[in-house]
Amino acid sequence: MSSESRIVFLITESFPGWHWILIALLLVVVSIGLPCLPPKLRSAISGADSPFVKFVMIPLSLLFLALTSTILASYYLDLRSAYVSGDRTVVEGRVHGFGPRPGSVPGAEGFFVDKVEFVYSEYFITGGFNKNWSESGPIVRDGLTVRVHYVERKRGRVILKLEILEPRQRQTG
């Protein structure tokens, strides 16, 4: 029986972890913005004029932005390159063992396809798929048929492409 695939994640069409860059950017804006506030407003905010803001908070927020952007971009470019060049492994089959992974990072869940285990979490930045079921992720039950394109990295197996396979409907007519 043939099947149709529905792509639920593809590394070339997403940039996982972008929200960390937004958080870092927000820190930069706040730390730079505090000393720029009008004097009356600055005096209402405790510490807005302190040397801590100028000499610690601004440099640290800029450093956090630079590190976050650099790390995420390098993860993304490495994974995208692996996908585009075909330097990846593909496994296809039914999901089994789906559920939380308490011994791993917070909020981690995972599943097996054949004997290959995948573990992911919204809180663990890998650059690849990490959408938990509790956050409307696509893996919701055992028995789901999937095709997973992945690579092995120091941080574990990273999913580059996730497809849900559905039986092709027979057309009558």
Chimera marker file (.cmm) of the C-alpha trace (Angstrom):
<marker_set name="trace">
<marker id="1" x="0.000" y="0.000" z="0.000" r="1" g="1" b="0" radius="0.5"/>
<marker id="2" x="1.418" y="3.397" z="-0.924" r="1" g="1" b="0" radius="0.5"/>
<marker id="3" x="1.280" y="6.389" z="1.361" r="1" g="1" b="0" radius="0.5"/>
<marker id="4" x="1.318" y="10.140" z="1.228" r="1" g="1" b="0" radius="0.5"/>
<marker id="5" x="3.626" y="12.109" z="3.445" r="1" g="1" b="0" radius="0.5"/>
<marker id="6" x="2.893" y="15.273" z="5.346" r="1" g="1" b="0" radius="0.5"/>
<marker id="7" x="6.035" y="17.202" z="6.265" r="1" g="1" b="0" radius="0.5"/>
<marker id="8" x="5.688" y="18.553" z="9.801" r="1" g="1" b="0" radius="0.5"/>
<marker id="9" x="9.276" y="19.780" z="10.156" r="1" g="1" b="0" radius="0.5"/>
<marker id="10" x="11.998" y="20.614" z="7.634" r="1" g="1" b="0" radius="0.5"/>
<marker id="11" x="15.288" y="22.212" z="8.678" r="1" g="1" b="0" radius="0.5"/>
<marker id="12" x="15.530" y="24.316" z="5.495" r="1" g="1" b="0" radius="0.5"/>
<marker id="13" x="12.177" y="25.971" z="6.239" r="1" g="1" b="0" radius="0.5"/>
<marker id="14" x="12.649" y="26.830" z="9.889" r="1" g="1" b="0" radius="0.5"/>
<marker id="15" x="15.129" y="28.276" z="12.340" r="1" g="1" b="0" radius="0.5"/>
<marker id="16" x="14.516" y="26.534" z="15.684" r="1" g="1" b="0" radius="0.5"/>
<marker id="17" x="15.605" y="28.525" z="18.700" r="1" g="1" b="0" radius="0.5"/>
<marker id="18" x="14.958" y="31.937" z="17.181" r="1" g="1" b="0" radius="0.5"/>
<marker id="19" x="13.025" y="32.908" z="20.332" r="1" g="1" b="0" radius="0.5"/>
<marker id="20" x="16.331" y="32.894" z="22.263" r="1" g="1" b="0" radius="0.5"/>
<marker id="21" x="17.663" y="35.563" z="19.902" r="1" g="1" b="0" radius="0.5"/>
<marker id="22" x="14.524" y="37.629" z="20.513" r="1" g="1" b="0" radius="0.5"/>
<marker id="23" x="14.998" y="37.338" z="24.284" r="1" g="1" b="0" radius="0.5"/>
<marker id="24" x="18.627" y="38.443" z="23.944" r="1" g="1" b="0" radius="0.5"/>
<marker id="25" x="17.577" y="41.341" z="21.723" r="1" g="1" b="0" radius="0.5"/>
<marker id="26" x="14.952" y="42.392" z="24.261" r="1" g="1" b="0" radius="0.5"/>
<marker id="27" x="17.618" y="42.423" z="26.994" r="1" g="1" b="0" radius="0.5"/>
<marker id="28" x="19.813" y="44.661" z="24.844" r="1" g="1" b="0" radius="0.5"/>
<marker id="29" x="16.942" y="47.055" z="24.130" r="1" g="1" b="0" radius="0.5"/>
<marker id="30" x="15.973" y="47.261" z="27.806" r="1" g="1" b="0" radius="0.5"/>
<marker id="31" x="19.535" y="47.712" z="29.075" r="1" g="1" b="0" radius="0.5"/>
<marker id="32" x="20.348" y="50.383" z="26.501" r="1" g="1" b="0" radius="0.5"/>
<marker id="33" x="16.935" y="51.992" z="26.845" r="1" g="1" b="0" radius="0.5"/>
<marker id="34" x="17.047" y="52.469" z="30.628" r="1" g="1" b="0" radius="0.5"/>
<marker id="35" x="19.748" y="55.179" z="30.640" r="1" g="1" b="0" radius="0.5"/>
<marker id="36" x="18.015" y="56.890" z="27.683" r="1" g="1" b="0" radius="0.5"/>
<marker id="37" x="14.731" y="57.416" z="29.512" r="1" g="1" b="0" radius="0.5"/>
<marker id="38" x="13.704" y="60.968" z="30.457" r="1" g="1" b="0" radius="0.5"/>
<marker id="39" x="15.093" y="61.985" z="33.900" r="1" g="1" b="0" radius="0.5"/>
<marker id="40" x="11.691" y="61.851" z="35.666" r="1" g="1" b="0" radius="0.5"/>
<marker id="41" x="11.055" y="58.331" z="34.432" r="1" g="1" b="0" radius="0.5"/>
<marker id="42" x="14.624" y="57.228" z="35.214" r="1" g="1" b="0" radius="0.5"/>
<marker id="43" x="14.284" y="58.407" z="38.813" r="1" g="1" b="0" radius="0.5"/>
<marker id="44" x="11.073" y="56.394" z="39.169" r="1" g="1" b="0" radius="0.5"/>
<marker id="45" x="12.898" y="53.202" z="38.143" r="1" g="1" b="0" radius="0.5"/>
<marker id="46" x="15.258" y="52.130" z="40.890" r="1" g="1" b="0" radius="0.5"/>
<marker id="47" x="18.785" y="51.628" z="39.549" r="1" g="1" b="0" radius="0.5"/>
<marker id="48" x="18.177" y="52.961" z="36.020" r="1" g="1" b="0" radius="0.5"/>
<marker id="49" x="21.058" y="55.436" z="36.462" r="1" g="1" b="0" radius="0.5"/>
<marker id="50" x="23.376" y="53.037" z="38.255" r="1" g="1" b="0" radius="0.5"/>
<marker id="51" x="26.802" y="52.103" z="36.907" r="1" g="1" b="0" radius="0.5"/>
<marker id="52" x="25.586" y="48.483" z="36.979" r="1" g="1" b="0" radius="0.5"/>
<marker id="53" x="23.272" y="49.182" z="34.036" r="1" g="1" b="0" radius="0.5"/>
<marker id="54" x="25.931" y="51.002" z="32.010" r="1" g="1" b="0" radius="0.5"/>
<marker id="55" x="28.970" y="48.858" z="32.757" r="1" g="1" b="0" radius="0.5"/>
<marker id="56" x="27.539" y="45.397" z="33.455" r="1" g="1" b="0" radius="0.5"/>
<marker id="57" x="24.021" y="44.990" z="32.067" r="1" g="1" b="0" radius="0.5"/>
<marker id="58" x="24.660" y="46.506" z="28.628" r="1" g="1" b="0" radius="0.5"/>
<marker id="59" x="27.891" y="44.579" z="27.909" r="1" g="1" b="0" radius="0.5"/>
<marker id="60" x="26.455" y="41.307" z="29.247" r="1" g="1" b="0" radius="0.5"/>
<marker id="61" x="23.265" y="41.636" z="27.207" r="1" g="1" b="0" radius="0.5"/>
<marker id="62" x="25.314" y="42.377" z="24.070" r="1" g="1" b="0" radius="0.5"/>
<marker id="63" x="27.530" y="39.367" z="24.810" r="1" g="1" b="0" radius="0.5"/>
<marker id="64" x="24.450" y="37.161" z="25.326" r="1" g="1" b="0" radius="0.5"/>
<marker id="65" x="23.023" y="38.347" z="21.997" r="1" g="1" b="0" radius="0.5"/>
<marker id="66" x="26.304" y="37.693" z="20.180" r="1" g="1" b="0" radius="0.5"/>
<marker id="67" x="26.788" y="34.231" z="21.699" r="1" g="1" b="0" radius="0.5"/>
<marker id="68" x="23.176" y="33.170" z="21.197" r="1" g="1" b="0" radius="0.5"/>
<marker id="69" x="23.143" y="34.317" z="17.578" r="1" g="1" b="0" radius="0.5"/>
<marker id="70" x="26.507" y="32.720" z="16.797" r="1" g="1" b="0" radius="0.5"/>
<marker id="71" x="25.720" y="29.364" z="18.421" r="1" g="1" b="0" radius="0.5"/>
<marker id="72" x="22.254" y="29.072" z="16.884" r="1" g="1" b="0" radius="0.5"/>
<marker id="73" x="23.463" y="30.151" z="13.446" r="1" g="1" b="0" radius="0.5"/>
<marker id="74" x="26.311" y="27.612" z="13.529" r="1" g="1" b="0" radius="0.5"/>
<marker id="75" x="23.915" y="24.820" z="14.611" r="1" g="1" b="0" radius="0.5"/>
<marker id="76" x="21.470" y="25.783" z="11.876" r="1" g="1" b="0" radius="0.5"/>
<marker id="77" x="24.080" y="26.066" z="9.106" r="1" g="1" b="0" radius="0.5"/>
<marker id="78" x="25.653" y="22.725" z="10.067" r="1" g="1" b="0" radius="0.5"/>
<marker id="79" x="22.291" y="20.942" z="10.074" r="1" g="1" b="0" radius="0.5"/>
<marker id="80" x="21.038" y="22.621" z="6.912" r="1" g="1" b="0" radius="0.5"/>
<marker id="81" x="24.253" y="21.688" z="5.123" r="1" g="1" b="0" radius="0.5"/>
<marker id="82" x="23.913" y="18.055" z="6.236" r="1" g="1" b="0" radius="0.5"/>
<marker id="83" x="20.353" y="17.933" z="4.948" r="1" g="1" b="0" radius="0.5"/>
<marker id="84" x="21.048" y="19.617" z="1.601" r="1" g="1" b="0" radius="0.5"/>
<marker id="85" x="24.168" y="17.512" z="0.917" r="1" g="1" b="0" radius="0.5"/>
<marker id="86" x="22.338" y="14.276" z="1.746" r="1" g="1" b="0" radius="0.5"/>
<marker id="87" x="24.689" y="13.545" z="4.663" r="1" g="1" b="0" radius="0.5"/>
<marker id="88" x="21.900" y="12.182" z="6.860" r="1" g="1" b="0" radius="0.5"/>
<marker id="89" x="20.257" y="8.948" z="7.900" r="1" g="1" b="0" radius="0.5"/>
<marker id="90" x="16.625" y="8.101" z="7.181" r="1" g="1" b="0" radius="0.5"/>
<marker id="91" x="14.488" y="5.734" z="9.226" r="1" g="1" b="0" radius="0.5"/>
<marker id="92" x="10.860" y="4.908" z="8.477" r="1" g="1" b="0" radius="0.5"/>
<marker id="93" x="8.326" y="3.009" z="10.524" r="1" g="1" b="0" radius="0.5"/>
<marker id="94" x="5.798" y="3.104" z="13.323" r="1" g="1" b="0" radius="0.5"/>
<marker id="95" x="6.339" y="5.224" z="16.417" r="1" g="1" b="0" radius="0.5"/>
<marker id="96" x="6.594" y="3.229" z="19.642" r="1" g="1" b="0" radius="0.5"/>
<marker id="97" x="7.647" y="4.088" z="23.180" r="1" g="1" b="0" radius="0.5"/>
<marker id="98" x="6.331" y="7.650" z="22.803" r="1" g="1" b="0" radius="0.5"/>
<marker id="99" x="6.266" y="9.621" z="26.030" r="1" g="1" b="0" radius="0.5"/>
<marker id="100" x="8.171" y="11.746" z="28.530" r="1" g="1" b="0" radius="0.5"/>
<marker id="101" x="11.864" y="11.114" z="29.154" r="1" g="1" b="0" radius="0.5"/>
<marker id="102" x="12.243" y="11.968" z="32.863" r="1" g="1" b="0" radius="0.5"/>
<marker id="103" x="15.978" y="11.215" z="33.069" r="1" g="1" b="0" radius="0.5"/>
<marker id="104" x="16.774" y="13.720" z="30.322" r="1" g="1" b="0" radius="0.5"/>
<marker id="105" x="16.475" y="17.514" z="30.053" r="1" g="1" b="0" radius="0.5"/>
<marker id="106" x="13.352" y="19.188" z="31.519" r="1" g="1" b="0" radius="0.5"/>
<marker id="107" x="10.191" y="18.621" z="29.522" r="1" g="1" b="0" radius="0.5"/>
<marker id="108" x="11.870" y="16.061" z="27.267" r="1" g="1" b="0" radius="0.5"/>
<marker id="109" x="9.828" y="13.565" z="25.357" r="1" g="1" b="0" radius="0.5"/>
<marker id="110" x="10.825" y="10.980" z="22.853" r="1" g="1" b="0" radius="0.5"/>
<marker id="111" x="9.918" y="8.016" z="20.718" r="1" g="1" b="0" radius="0.5"/>
<marker id="112" x="11.434" y="5.106" z="18.866" r="1" g="1" b="0" radius="0.5"/>
<marker id="113" x="11.218" y="4.232" z="15.190" r="1" g="1" b="0" radius="0.5"/>
<marker id="114" x="12.492" y="0.672" z="14.810" r="1" g="1" b="0" radius="0.5"/>
<marker id="115" x="15.350" y="0.644" z="17.336" r="1" g="1" b="0" radius="0.5"/>
<marker id="116" x="16.329" y="4.290" z="16.866" r="1" g="1" b="0" radius="0.5"/>
<marker id="117" x="15.422" y="6.592" z="19.770" r="1" g="1" b="0" radius="0.5"/>
<marker id="118" x="14.751" y="10.295" z="19.369" r="1" g="1" b="0" radius="0.5"/>
<marker id="119" x="14.643" y="12.614" z="22.407" r="1" g="1" b="0" radius="0.5"/>
<marker id="120" x="13.816" y="16.306" z="22.156" r="1" g="1" b="0" radius="0.5"/>
<marker id="121" x="12.616" y="19.197" z="24.275" r="1" g="1" b="0" radius="0.5"/>
<marker id="122" x="11.602" y="22.812" z="23.873" r="1" g="1" b="0" radius="0.5"/>
<marker id="123" x="14.277" y="23.556" z="26.485" r="1" g="1" b="0" radius="0.5"/>
<marker id="124" x="17.155" y="21.795" z="24.753" r="1" g="1" b="0" radius="0.5"/>
<marker id="125" x="18.576" y="23.704" z="21.812" r="1" g="1" b="0" radius="0.5"/>
<marker id="126" x="19.733" y="21.344" z="19.088" r="1" g="1" b="0" radius="0.5"/>
<marker id="127" x="18.909" y="23.370" z="16.006" r="1" g="1" b="0" radius="0.5"/>
<marker id="128" x="16.571" y="20.597" z="14.834" r="1" g="1" b="0" radius="0.5"/>
<marker id="129" x="13.033" y="19.467" z="15.577" r="1" g="1" b="0" radius="0.5"/>
<marker id="130" x="12.027" y="19.995" z="19.212" r="1" g="1" b="0" radius="0.5"/>
<marker id="131" x="8.259" y="20.587" z="19.275" r="1" g="1" b="0" radius="0.5"/>
<marker id="132" x="6.792" y="18.733" z="22.263" r="1" g="1" b="0" radius="0.5"/>
<marker id="133" x="3.323" y="17.213" z="22.235" r="1" g="1" b="0" radius="0.5"/>
<marker id="134" x="2.338" y="19.556" z="25.081" r="1" g="1" b="0" radius="0.5"/>
<marker id="135" x="3.229" y="22.476" z="22.769" r="1" g="1" b="0" radius="0.5"/>
<marker id="136" x="1.094" y="21.153" z="19.879" r="1" g="1" b="0" radius="0.5"/>
<marker id="137" x="3.824" y="18.925" z="18.512" r="1" g="1" b="0" radius="0.5"/>
<marker id="138" x="2.959" y="16.419" z="15.787" r="1" g="1" b="0" radius="0.5"/>
<marker id="139" x="3.988" y="13.184" z="17.550" r="1" g="1" b="0" radius="0.5"/>
<marker id="140" x="0.946" y="12.370" z="19.650" r="1" g="1" b="0" radius="0.5"/>
<marker id="141" x="0.733" y="8.595" z="19.902" r="1" g="1" b="0" radius="0.5"/>
<marker id="142" x="2.305" y="5.238" z="19.395" r="1" g="1" b="0" radius="0.5"/>
<marker id="143" x="1.469" y="3.602" z="16.085" r="1" g="1" b="0" radius="0.5"/>
<marker id="144" x="1.868" y="6.759" z="13.991" r="1" g="1" b="0" radius="0.5"/>
<marker id="145" x="3.869" y="5.983" z="10.831" r="1" g="1" b="0" radius="0.5"/>
<marker id="146" x="6.723" y="8.429" z="10.260" r="1" g="1" b="0" radius="0.5"/>
<marker id="147" x="9.833" y="8.983" z="8.184" r="1" g="1" b="0" radius="0.5"/>
<marker id="148" x="12.647" y="10.705" z="10.072" r="1" g="1" b="0" radius="0.5"/>
<marker id="149" x="15.741" y="12.256" z="8.479" r="1" g="1" b="0" radius="0.5"/>
<marker id="150" x="18.378" y="12.797" z="11.155" r="1" g="1" b="0" radius="0.5"/>
<marker id="151" x="22.056" y="13.255" z="11.944" r="1" g="1" b="0" radius="0.5"/>
<marker id="152" x="24.159" y="12.157" z="14.903" r="1" g="1" b="0" radius="0.5"/>
<marker id="153" x="25.768" y="15.027" z="16.785" r="1" g="1" b="0" radius="0.5"/>
<marker id="154" x="27.406" y="15.469" z="20.206" r="1" g="1" b="0" radius="0.5"/>
<marker id="155" x="24.047" y="16.675" z="21.475" r="1" g="1" b="0" radius="0.5"/>
<marker id="156" x="22.361" y="13.456" z="20.308" r="1" g="1" b="0" radius="0.5"/>
<marker id="157" x="20.244" y="12.584" z="17.295" r="1" g="1" b="0" radius="0.5"/>
<marker id="158" x="18.958" y="15.728" z="15.655" r="1" g="1" b="0" radius="0.5"/>
<marker id="159" x="15.842" y="15.529" z="13.490" r="1" g="1" b="0" radius="0.5"/>
<marker id="160" x="16.257" y="17.431" z="10.202" r="1" g="1" b="0" radius="0.5"/>
<marker id="161" x="13.011" y="16.386" z="8.568" r="1" g="1" b="0" radius="0.5"/>
<marker id="162" x="9.955" y="14.734" z="10.059" r="1" g="1" b="0" radius="0.5"/>
<marker id="163" x="7.212" y="13.336" z="7.871" r="1" g="1" b="0" radius="0.5"/>
<marker id="164" x="3.972" y="11.716" z="8.956" r="1" g="1" b="0" radius="0.5"/>
<marker id="165" x="2.963" y="9.012" z="6.506" r="1" g="1" b="0" radius="0.5"/>
<marker id="166" x="-0.715" y="8.492" z="5.852" r="1" g="1" b="0" radius="0.5"/>
<marker id="167" x="-2.247" y="5.736" z="3.730" r="1" g="1" b="0" radius="0.5"/>
<marker id="168" x="-3.235" y="6.976" z="0.321" r="1" g="1" b="0" radius="0.5"/>
<marker id="169" x="-7.020" y="7.122" z="-0.058" r="1" g="1" b="0" radius="0.5"/>
<marker id="170" x="-8.427" y="4.917" z="-2.789" r="1" g="1" b="0" radius="0.5"/>
<marker id="171" x="-10.357" y="6.893" z="-5.300" r="1" g="1" b="0" radius="0.5"/>
<marker id="172" x="-13.600" y="5.381" z="-6.427" r="1" g="1" b="0" radius="0.5"/>
<marker id="173" x="-15.274" y="6.384" z="-9.552" r="1" g="1" b="0" radius="0.5"/>
<link id1="1" id2="2" r="1" g="1" b="0" radius="0.2"/>
<link id1="2" id2="3" r="1" g="1" b="0" radius="0.2"/>
<link id1="3" id2="4" r="1" g="1" b="0" radius="0.2"/>
<link id1="4" id2="5" r="1" g="1" b="0" radius="0.2"/>
<link id1="5" id2="6" r="1" g="1" b="0" radius="0.2"/>
<link id1="6" id2="7" r="1" g="1" b="0" radius="0.2"/>
<link id1="7" id2="8" r="1" g="1" b="0" radius="0.2"/>
<link id1="8" id2="9" r="1" g="1" b="0" radius="0.2"/>
<link id1="9" id2="10" r="1" g="1" b="0" radius="0.2"/>
<link id1="10" id2="11" r="1" g="1" b="0" radius="0.2"/>
<link id1="11" id2="12" r="1" g="1" b="0" radius="0.2"/>
<link id1="12" id2="13" r="1" g="1" b="0" radius="0.2"/>
<link id1="13" id2="14" r="1" g="1" b="0" radius="0.2"/>
<link id1="14" id2="15" r="1" g="1" b="0" radius="0.2"/>
<link id1="15" id2="16" r="1" g="1" b="0" radius="0.2"/>
<link id1="16" id2="17" r="1" g="1" b="0" radius="0.2"/>
<link id1="17" id2="18" r="1" g="1" b="0" radius="0.2"/>
<link id1="18" id2="19" r="1" g="1" b="0" radius="0.2"/>
<link id1="19" id2="20" r="1" g="1" b="0" radius="0.2"/>
<link id1="20" id2="21" r="1" g="1" b="0" radius="0.2"/>
<link id1="21" id2="22" r="1" g="1" b="0" radius="0.2"/>
<link id1="22" id2="23" r="1" g="1" b="0" radius="0.2"/>
<link id1="23" id2="24" r="1" g="1" b="0" radius="0.2"/>
<link id1="24" id2="25" r="1" g="1" b="0" radius="0.2"/>
<link id1="25" id2="26" r="1" g="1" b="0" radius="0.2"/>
<link id1="26" id2="27" r="1" g="1" b="0" radius="0.2"/>
<link id1="27" id2="28" r="1" g="1" b="0" radius="0.2"/>
<link id1="28" id2="29" r="1" g="1" b="0" radius="0.2"/>
<link id1="29" id2="30" r="1" g="1" b="0" radius="0.2"/>
<link id1="30" id2="31" r="1" g="1" b="0" radius="0.2"/>
<link id1="31" id2="32" r="1" g="1" b="0" radius="0.2"/>
<link id1="32" id2="33" r="1" g="1" b="0" radius="0.2"/>
<link id1="33" id2="34" r="1" g="1" b="0" radius="0.2"/>
<link id1="34" id2="35" r="1" g="1" b="0" radius="0.2"/>
<link id1="35" id2="36" r="1" g="1" b="0" radius="0.2"/>
<link id1="36" id2="37" r="1" g="1" b="0" radius="0.2"/>
<link id1="37" id2="38" r="1" g="1" b="0" radius="0.2"/>
<link id1="38" id2="39" r="1" g="1" b="0" radius="0.2"/>
<link id1="39" id2="40" r="1" g="1" b="0" radius="0.2"/>
<link id1="40" id2="41" r="1" g="1" b="0" radius="0.2"/>
<link id1="41" id2="42" r="1" g="1" b="0" radius="0.2"/>
<link id1="42" id2="43" r="1" g="1" b="0" radius="0.2"/>
<link id1="43" id2="44" r="1" g="1" b="0" radius="0.2"/>
<link id1="44" id2="45" r="1" g="1" b="0" radius="0.2"/>
<link id1="45" id2="46" r="1" g="1" b="0" radius="0.2"/>
<link id1="46" id2="47" r="1" g="1" b="0" radius="0.2"/>
<link id1="47" id2="48" r="1" g="1" b="0" radius="0.2"/>
<link id1="48" id2="49" r="1" g="1" b="0" radius="0.2"/>
<link id1="49" id2="50" r="1" g="1" b="0" radius="0.2"/>
<link id1="50" id2="51" r="1" g="1" b="0" radius="0.2"/>
<link id1="51" id2="52" r="1" g="1" b="0" radius="0.2"/>
<link id1="52" id2="53" r="1" g="1" b="0" radius="0.2"/>
<link id1="53" id2="54" r="1" g="1" b="0" radius="0.2"/>
<link id1="54" id2="55" r="1" g="1" b="0" radius="0.2"/>
<link id1="55" id2="56" r="1" g="1" b="0" radius="0.2"/>
<link id1="56" id2="57" r="1" g="1" b="0" radius="0.2"/>
<link id1="57" id2="58" r="1" g="1" b="0" radius="0.2"/>
<link id1="58" id2="59" r="1" g="1" b="0" radius="0.2"/>
<link id1="59" id2="60" r="1" g="1" b="0" radius="0.2"/>
<link id1="60" id2="61" r="1" g="1" b="0" radius="0.2"/>
<link id1="61" id2="62" r="1" g="1" b="0" radius="0.2"/>
<link id1="62" id2="63" r="1" g="1" b="0" radius="0.2"/>
<link id1="63" id2="64" r="1" g="1" b="0" radius="0.2"/>
<link id1="64" id2="65" r="1" g="1" b="0" radius="0.2"/>
<link id1="65" id2="66" r="1" g="1" b="0" radius="0.2"/>
<link id1="66" id2="67" r="1" g="1" b="0" radius="0.2"/>
<link id1="67" id2="68" r="1" g="1" b="0" radius="0.2"/>
<link id1="68" id2="69" r="1" g="1" b="0" radius="0.2"/>
<link id1="69" id2="70" r="1" g="1" b="0" radius="0.2"/>
<link id1="70" id2="71" r="1" g="1" b="0" radius="0.2"/>
<link id1="71" id2="72" r="1" g="1" b="0" radius="0.2"/>
<link id1="72" id2="73" r="1" g="1" b="0" radius="0.2"/>
<link id1="73" id2="74" r="1" g="1" b="0" radius="0.2"/>
<link id1="74" id2="75" r="1" g="1" b="0" radius="0.2"/>
<link id1="75" id2="76" r="1" g="1" b="0" radius="0.2"/>
<link id1="76" id2="77" r="1" g="1" b="0" radius="0.2"/>
<link id1="77" id2="78" r="1" g="1" b="0" radius="0.2"/>
<link id1="78" id2="79" r="1" g="1" b="0" radius="0.2"/>
<link id1="79" id2="80" r="1" g="1" b="0" radius="0.2"/>
<link id1="80" id2="81" r="1" g="1" b="0" radius="0.2"/>
<link id1="81" id2="82" r="1" g="1" b="0" radius="0.2"/>
<link id1="82" id2="83" r="1" g="1" b="0" radius="0.2"/>
<link id1="83" id2="84" r="1" g="1" b="0" radius="0.2"/>
<link id1="84" id2="85" r="1" g="1" b="0" radius="0.2"/>
<link id1="85" id2="86" r="1" g="1" b="0" radius="0.2"/>
<link id1="86" id2="87" r="1" g="1" b="0" radius="0.2"/>
<link id1="87" id2="88" r="1" g="1" b="0" radius="0.2"/>
<link id1="88" id2="89" r="1" g="1" b="0" radius="0.2"/>
<link id1="89" id2="90" r="1" g="1" b="0" radius="0.2"/>
<link id1="90" id2="91" r="1" g="1" b="0" radius="0.2"/>
<link id1="91" id2="92" r="1" g="1" b="0" radius="0.2"/>
<link id1="92" id2="93" r="1" g="1" b="0" radius="0.2"/>
<link id1="93" id2="94" r="1" g="1" b="0" radius="0.2"/>
<link id1="94" id2="95" r="1" g="1" b="0" radius="0.2"/>
<link id1="95" id2="96" r="1" g="1" b="0" radius="0.2"/>
<link id1="96" id2="97" r="1" g="1" b="0" radius="0.2"/>
<link id1="97" id2="98" r="1" g="1" b="0" radius="0.2"/>
<link id1="98" id2="99" r="1" g="1" b="0" radius="0.2"/>
<link id1="99" id2="100" r="1" g="1" b="0" radius="0.2"/>
<link id1="100" id2="101" r="1" g="1" b="0" radius="0.2"/>
<link id1="101" id2="102" r="1" g="1" b="0" radius="0.2"/>
<link id1="102" id2="103" r="1" g="1" b="0" radius="0.2"/>
<link id1="103" id2="104" r="1" g="1" b="0" radius="0.2"/>
<link id1="104" id2="105" r="1" g="1" b="0" radius="0.2"/>
<link id1="105" id2="106" r="1" g="1" b="0" radius="0.2"/>
<link id1="106" id2="107" r="1" g="1" b="0" radius="0.2"/>
<link id1="107" id2="108" r="1" g="1" b="0" radius="0.2"/>
<link id1="108" id2="109" r="1" g="1" b="0" radius="0.2"/>
<link id1="109" id2="110" r="1" g="1" b="0" radius="0.2"/>
<link id1="110" id2="111" r="1" g="1" b="0" radius="0.2"/>
<link id1="111" id2="112" r="1" g="1" b="0" radius="0.2"/>
<link id1="112" id2="113" r="1" g="1" b="0" radius="0.2"/>
<link id1="113" id2="114" r="1" g="1" b="0" radius="0.2"/>
<link id1="114" id2="115" r="1" g="1" b="0" radius="0.2"/>
<link id1="115" id2="116" r="1" g="1" b="0" radius="0.2"/>
<link id1="116" id2="117" r="1" g="1" b="0" radius="0.2"/>
<link id1="117" id2="118" r="1" g="1" b="0" radius="0.2"/>
<link id1="118" id2="119" r="1" g="1" b="0" radius="0.2"/>
<link id1="119" id2="120" r="1" g="1" b="0" radius="0.2"/>
<link id1="120" id2="121" r="1" g="1" b="0" radius="0.2"/>
<link id1="121" id2="122" r="1" g="1" b="0" radius="0.2"/>
<link id1="122" id2="123" r="1" g="1" b="0" radius="0.2"/>
<link id1="123" id2="124" r="1" g="1" b="0" radius="0.2"/>
<link id1="124" id2="125" r="1" g="1" b="0" radius="0.2"/>
<link id1="125" id2="126" r="1" g="1" b="0" radius="0.2"/>
<link id1="126" id2="127" r="1" g="1" b="0" radius="0.2"/>
<link id1="127" id2="128" r="1" g="1" b="0" radius="0.2"/>
<link id1="128" id2="129" r="1" g="1" b="0" radius="0.2"/>
<link id1="129" id2="130" r="1" g="1" b="0" radius="0.2"/>
<link id1="130" id2="131" r="1" g="1" b="0" radius="0.2"/>
<link id1="131" id2="132" r="1" g="1" b="0" radius="0.2"/>
<link id1="132" id2="133" r="1" g="1" b="0" radius="0.2"/>
<link id1="133" id2="134" r="1" g="1" b="0" radius="0.2"/>
<link id1="134" id2="135" r="1" g="1" b="0" radius="0.2"/>
<link id1="135" id2="136" r="1" g="1" b="0" radius="0.2"/>
<link id1="136" id2="137" r="1" g="1" b="0" radius="0.2"/>
<link id1="137" id2="138" r="1" g="1" b="0" radius="0.2"/>
<link id1="138" id2="139" r="1" g="1" b="0" radius="0.2"/>
<link id1="139" id2="140" r="1" g="1" b="0" radius="0.2"/>
<link id1="140" id2="141" r="1" g="1" b="0" radius="0.2"/>
<link id1="141" id2="142" r="1" g="1" b="0" radius="0.2"/>
<link id1="142" id2="143" r="1" g="1" b="0" radius="0.2"/>
<link id1="143" id2="144" r="1" g="1" b="0" radius="0.2"/>
<link id1="144" id2="145" r="1" g="1" b="0" radius="0.2"/>
<link id1="145" id2="146" r="1" g="1" b="0" radius="0.2"/>
<link id1="146" id2="147" r="1" g="1" b="0" radius="0.2"/>
<link id1="147" id2="148" r="1" g="1" b="0" radius="0.2"/>
<link id1="148" id2="149" r="1" g="1" b="0" radius="0.2"/>
<link id1="149" id2="150" r="1" g="1" b="0" radius="0.2"/>
<link id1="150" id2="151" r="1" g="1" b="0" radius="0.2"/>
<link id1="151" id2="152" r="1" g="1" b="0" radius="0.2"/>
<link id1="152" id2="153" r="1" g="1" b="0" radius="0.2"/>
<link id1="153" id2="154" r="1" g="1" b="0" radius="0.2"/>
<link id1="154" id2="155" r="1" g="1" b="0" radius="0.2"/>
<link id1="155" id2="156" r="1" g="1" b="0" radius="0.2"/>
<link id1="156" id2="157" r="1" g="1" b="0" radius="0.2"/>
<link id1="157" id2="158" r="1" g="1" b="0" radius="0.2"/>
<link id1="158" id2="159" r="1" g="1" b="0" radius="0.2"/>
<link id1="159" id2="160" r="1" g="1" b="0" radius="0.2"/>
<link id1="160" id2="161" r="1" g="1" b="0" radius="0.2"/>
<link id1="161" id2="162" r="1" g="1" b="0" radius="0.2"/>
<link id1="162" id2="163" r="1" g="1" b="0" radius="0.2"/>
<link id1="163" id2="164" r="1" g="1" b="0" radius="0.2"/>
<link id1="164" id2="165" r="1" g="1" b="0" radius="0.2"/>
<link id1="165" id2="166" r="1" g="1" b="0" radius="0.2"/>
<link id1="166" id2="167" r="1" g="1" b="0" radius="0.2"/>
<link id1="167" id2="168" r="1" g="1" b="0" radius="0.2"/>
<link id1="168" id2="169" r="1" g="1" b="0" radius="0.2"/>
<link id1="169" id2="170" r="1" g="1" b="0" radius="0.2"/>
<link id1="170" id2="171" r="1" g="1" b="0" radius="0.2"/>
<link id1="171" id2="172" r="1" g="1" b="0" radius="0.2"/>
<link id1="172" id2="173" r="1" g="1" b="0" radius="0.2"/>
</marker_set>
